């Protein structure tokens, strides 16, 4: 192979290996983003279900209030107070749950960022340095081999000329 072919083949090999690393990294990032999206969807679903349940309970209580408004006026106030308390409790728990989940997600994202910054990027840089130094060695080696080939060709010529002269001398002598 000629020097340019070797360099091209080596370059393609490096591109493939770096491409595999890049794809793996992008897949991890995509996976993390997908997890975040899934959590958001689950939280939206919980919020919708909670709202539906609350709306259902409010509607049911409104119907009871309409049916016995004159007799149950004081009971309705107590029920409304309990409902508000439950709604507040559920809202507080939901807010705490959301905060906890959000904090965990933020920590995971920070951890991923730190992992990428402290482990993945240095490893990629190390790989790049290895490939670069190997490329330089091969490049220098190719130049040396070309010099050796030229020297061997020159030696062949000299040996052939000397062989012819020696054969002529032996024939005379």
Order of alpha helices (4+ residues) and beta strands (2+ residues): alpha-alpha-alpha
